[in-house]
Amino acid sequence: MAKWRTYCNSLRLRMALRVADHGSLASEGQTIVKEILSNPGAYPVVENNSQNILINYQGNKLTAIENQHEDGIKGGFESDGGRRNRASKK
């Protein structure tokens, strides 16, 4: 759960930073950035490579879960669909 929370906060911070300097969401983005960075206890984020969020593919151990998806978990991360969660710019 801690890794999931850290991942979500990091993603939220990244999205807020993206809109914080222009456009109609700038004010809201700036508020979110301040909220996250001012309270690291409540909003932990990935701060260095050793905290990197990683899903290890474990082969047959995930077979039951994989069968719920057309091309499996690994296939989802390696397919076009797995690349849609990436920001287009820094």
Buried (B, 14 or more C-beta within 10 A) or exposed (E): EEBEEBBBBBBBBEBBBBBBEEEEBEEEBBEBBEBBEEEEEEBBBBEEEEBEEEEEEEEEEBEEEBEEEEEBBBEBEEEEEEEEEEEEEE
